[in-house]
């Protein structure tokens, strides 16, 4: 069995997910994910198999059945991952989440769950539609010890179907699931303006920070009643100018220093409690952000927690870029759109496994401090923080070392292999 051959820190992480599968399926799972990491060809099941079957010989149909027909729960996979990541990386304080959707392009009418959706990458001057899987994803935002940009680790996913629940419904379901998995924790969810409706669908222990429409219809807080009067109490005050008009009238801006993509930036902010009646009938905090140099347009944010500081709201929303990096790295470096699964739950499971693998690779790297300082040094570029390509290369080098040592039954064998060969294998994709 593969679990008896490679007992490394990577295998120890994989072993924690074995309870989700039967014993034969667990062995296929361990071989498949390790082969996926080592694969230098196109990431189809057939392309991964030569790297997965070095020490684990099984018929090729066992690997194809893993996605299409094997009995294992996707929900339990995400639950185990979410609890493990929070326990290891976010043991205290608020848990920061990001929500967004992305399109995994999959051509062909026979791909189960695929439909035509707006392609945000190709839509620039005009709208472009592509066929693929529309995935709503929740990522855990982790701030690394080397104080670089935050990392977005997927911890839950839903497949959006044409006639099924909406993006808002799926996002609300995932947030409720996370609260049930981690009942003693509080969450802050960051989302763009498309998911503003989550404000009224959010679970009890989740706060929302979202973009706000600049032409939203907003109201002042209701005035306290000085004397009893007939009828129900007012739930909103007088109508206010639209946010972009209100920003033009503001005189008392506050200068703050925010962290935006690991850089400190000075911004002017203004905050005001409001009632956004058409979205939520409870008080919200509106925050307006302005560039002192006037090079950028004003930004408008809204949050459900009235105690948040304006600088905190702007800084935390800026960290939402980590989920976009997650989408890019998963598609480009892990080949998430390449797996040729067509029937039943195969396409959804294959997409989920690529996102799961991204989180697991980062978890392995963050748990092994000895690899943090081993970054490639080239004359024209000196890295201050590791990228996902470096993390993936470090894991590949470790797995190749373990496999070569096992083949020769000696740790001296690895030292005889030139390092340039191992480096070439580690960064090959």
C-alpha positions, 0 to 999 in steps of 0.5 A: 500500500502507498501509505506504508511506503511514503510516511512523510508530512504530506502523507500525514495530511492525506491520512486525515481524510481516509475516514471519508473513503472505503479502504480501496478508494482511500488508496486510490485517493492517496495515489491520485492526489500525489500523482496530480502534484507530480504530474508534468503532463496534461492533468487528465486522469490518464495523464496523472496515472503514470505519476500515481502508479509508481508504487501502487498498481491498480487498473486504470478504470479504478482511477476513472471511477474515483470521480464518477462512481466511487462512494464518498461524500464531497460535503464530508471532504470539505468539512474535514478540510475546513476544520483542519485548516481552521485548527492549524491556521486560524485557532483564535479570533474572527475567521475571515472568508471570501465568497465569489464564483468562477467559470471552469471552462469545459467544452462539450454538451455531454459534460454533466452540469456544464452550461453557457455562462458569462466569461468574466475573463474574456468579457472586456469591451463586450460580453462573451459567453463560454461553456463550463462549470459555474462554481460558487466558492468560499475561501479561508483567508490566511495571513502568512507568517512572512507577512506577504499577501493573504492566501485564499484557501478553498474550504467549500464549493457549490456547482451552480445549475441553470434551473437550480438555486441562485448564487446567493442561495448557494453562498448562504448555504455554504456559510450556514454549513461552516457555522454548523461545522465550527459552532464556537467561532465567528466569521467575517465574509467579504464579497463583491457587490453581486453578493450584497444580498447575503446581508439579509441571508447571512447566518447568526454569527457571520458579519458581511463586508461588501461593495455598495452601489454608488447610486443606492437608495439609502435613508438616515437612521430613524429619529428617536421619538420624544413622545408617544404617537399612534401607529408603528414606529419608524424604521427609517429616517429621511432619504439621503442623497445617493452615495456618490452625491453624498461623497461630494458634500462630505467635508470632514474626511479622516486620513487613515493608513490601510494595507492594500496588497501588502503595501501601506497606502494613505486614504481618506475615509468617511463612515455613516450609519444608514438604512439600506431599506431595499437590502436590509431593514436594520442599521448598516455602516456605510464607508466611503473611501477616497484617494487623496491624489485623486487618481482613483474613483471613490469606493463605497462599502457597507458592513453589518457590524457598526463597530468596525473602524472605516480603515478596517473595512477598507483594508479587509475588503482589499484582501479579497484579492486573494480569492482571485489569485486562488482561481488563477493558480488553480487553473494555471498551475494545477490544471483544474480545467483539464480533467476529462470527467463527463458523467454523473458527479465526475465534473463537479468532484474533479473541480472540487478536488483541484480546489481541495488540492490547492488548500492542502498543498498550502497547508503542507507548506505552512506546516513545514517551516524548513522550506520557507527560506528556500526560494529560487534566487536569480540575478534579475529577481529576488523573491521576498515571499513564496508564490504557489509555484514555489510551494508546489515545486517544494512539495514535488522535490520532497516527493521525488526525493522520497520516491527515489530513496525508496527505489534505491533503499538508501538516502545516499542515492538522492545525493548522487543525483544532480540538483539541477535535475530535481529542480527541473522536475520540481518546476516542470508543469 
